[in-house]
Amino acid sequence: MAKGDINGDRLITNEDYILIKNAIAKIVTLNDGAAEAADMNGDNEITIADLEQLEKILSLKITGDANGDGKITQEDVTIIQQHIAGLLKLEGKLLENADVNNDGKVNMEDVVYLQKLLASIIKIKNNKVTIRLDAFDKGEYLSWFVTTQAAFEVTVTLKDDSKTYFTGNKKTMDIAPPLAVGNDVYTGNNLRVEISIPESDDIKTLPTMSAIITNTGKIVGHNFICCGEDWNDADYNDFYINVVGWKSKN
């Protein structure tokens, strides 16, 4: 069982929270597999600390996180496919997370978007993460906003194969001023965001990619948002990146 999946249904929901709460109160006794899943912090005990950690995960709204474990992985693709096939039923926040392209429905388009998102994240050496914005189309009018509040120096770059749209770095716990604000037209190929934090050995990112869709179903652009963490306190407020691209700026 995955951490947090106490009842073994492959989804992390409020039912698992209640099971941990009842286990702490000695109302229920968990079997070995369930107890291991309930031990969120790995200290071989089930305590309030585990309950609080699960509560944090349950509070996260992460587009693409269909099983609710706080991460975006291939398992989420499988969960969405099984929901579409009627093999399991997603509800509440998990159903919202499964709507990857934000069109109000959960279907195979969400599976395709999520697979693209998973394929776009490449961790490479030298403490840098590269995220390809493959959903964006050449010719889109780009606008971006980036801010950081980190103890380590953070460098964020938006570029394609022929052009750097911006690059900026900052090392301060003061969230103001923003690291980068601007606009341009996407003219090259392989648009990507690079996040470099040389002092961090564990850069964590929560990226989301969605289409901008009109009420008639027409795709008029794309939106990328990424919150990130440069350390281990998991508040994901050390950097924030938003890049939006419209097919027309008029």
N, C-alpha and C positions, 0 to 999 in steps of 0.2 A: 504493500500500500504506500502511496505517496504521503509525505508529511501533510497532515491536516485532513486527509481523507479517512476519517475514523470509521465510517460505516461501510467503506469499501465500494461505493457506487461510482468511483472515479471522478466525482465532482466534489468540490469543497464548498459547502453551503452552511447555512445556519443550523442545519440538523447536526453537523459535525461539532459546531460550537456548543450546542446543548449537550452532546455526548461528553465532551471534555468537562463541561461544567458539572454534570452529574457524576462523572468519575471522581472529580476532586471532592465532591460532597459525599462520596461513598454511596450514592444512590444506585449506581450501576458498576459492574466489574467488567473491564475490557479484556478481551482475549489478547494473546501475545502480539498478533499483527496489528490490532487496533491500538494497543498500548504504545507500540512503536510509532505508529502514525500520529498519535496524540502527543508524543514527546517532541514538541516543535523545536526546542533548543538543544536537544541531544544530551541532556544531563542525566538521563535514565530515571527521571521522575516526572510525574504529571502534576504540575502545580499551576498557580495563578499566572506565572510567567508564560507558560505555554498558552493559556487562555488568552492572554493579552496579545501574544504574537499572532495567534489565529485571528483575533479581532481586527488587527491591523490589516492582515491580508484580505479579510472579508470586506473591509472598508474601501479597498482599492477598486477604481473603475479603470480597467485596462482593455482597450479595444483589441480583440483577438484572443484574450485570455478566457476561453470558453469553459475551462474546467475550474477556474477560480483559484489557481495556486500562486497567483501573483507574477507569473512568467508567461512568455509567449513561446511555445515550443511546437514540435510536430504533433504532439498529443492533442493540442487544441484543434489542429486540422482534422484529426480523426474524430474528435468529439463532435465537431460541427457536421461532418459527413454523416455520422450516425444519427444526429438530430434530424437532419434532412431526410434520412431513410426511415425515420420513425422508430429507431432502435433504442433511443433514449430521448428524454424530454428536457430541454433547457427552459428555465423560467427566470424571471426577475433580472438581476444584474447579469447573470451568465448569458441570458438571451440577448441582452443589450450588447454585451461584449462580443457575441458571435456575429453581430451585424457589422462586419468589418468595413464595408464601404458606405455605411451610414445612410442606407436608402429605406430603412424601415422594415426590411425583410431579411430573412436568413435563408440563403440559397447557395447554389454552386458558385455564384459570383463572389461570395464572401470567402469561399474556399480558395478560389484563384487569387484573390487579393492577399489573403493571409500567407499563401505559399510564396507569393512575390515578396512580401514583407520579410518572411523568414530567410529567403534567399539573399536579401539585400544587406543583411548585417554580417560584416566580416571583421572579426577581431584579428589584428595583425600585431607584429612586434613593436617595440619601442613605445609601449603604453599608448596606443592610438586605436580608435575604433572608426571604421569607415562604414557609412550607411549609404547605399545607392538608392537614389530616388527614381527607380525605374518606371514608376507609374506616371511621372511627369512627361509631358509631350514637348518636343522641340517647338519653339515658337510661343510657348506660354509666357505670359507676363508675370514675372516673379516679384514677390514682396516678402521681406523677412524681418524677424525680430528675434534677437538673442540676448539673454541676460544670464549672469552668473553671480553666485555668492559662495565662493569656495576658498578654503585655506590654501589649496594648491593652485598653481598657475594653470589656467584652462585656455587652450587655443582652439577656436572653432573656425573652420574654413568651408565655404561653399564654392564648388568648382565643377567644371566638366573637363573633357579632354583637351580643350583649347583655351579655356578662360577661367580665371579666378574671379568670382563675383564679390567675395569679401573674405578677409581673414583678419582675425582680431584675437588678442589675448588679454587676460586680466587675472590678477591675484589679489583679491580682497573679499572680506566677508560683507562688504557693503553692496547691496543689490543694485544700487544706482551708481553711475549711469549704466544704461544697457551696453553690452559688448558690441552689438552691431544692429543697425537699423538701415534698411535701404530697399532698392528696387532695381530691376533690370529685365531684359528679355532673354530667355533661355535660347541660345543660338547654337550650342554645340551638341555633344553626345555624352552619355554616361554621367548625368548630373549626380553629384554625391556630396554628402556632408562628412567632414573629418573632424573628430574630437580627439585632441591630444592633451594628455595630462601626465607629463614625465614623472612626477612624484608619486603617482598612484599606481599600485599594482593590481587594482581591481575596479575598473571603470564599469559601472552598471548603467544600462540605458533602458528606458521604457518607450520605445518608438511606436507611433501609430500613423497609419497612412489611410486616407479616405478620399473618395471622389466627392466633388461638389456637384450635386444633382438637383435640377429644377423640379418643380411640381409636375412637369410633364415627362420626367424620366430622362431628360437630356443631361449628359455630362458636360459641364462648362468649365471644369478645372479640377485641381487636386490640392490636398492639404496634408502637410507633414508636421507632426508635433513630436518632440522628444524631450522628456524630463530625464535627468540623470543624477548619478551619485558618484562621488570620487573617493568614498571611504566606506565605512561599514555601518553607519547609523540608519541607513535605509529610509531616510526621509525624502529622498529624490528631489531635493530643491537646490542642489549645487549648480545645476545648469538647466536652462530651458531654451529650446530652439523651436521656432515656428517658421516654416517656409510654405507659402501658398502660391499657387500658379493658376492664373485664369487664361482661358483660351482667347479672351478679349478683355482689354482693360476699359472699354467703352460701355 
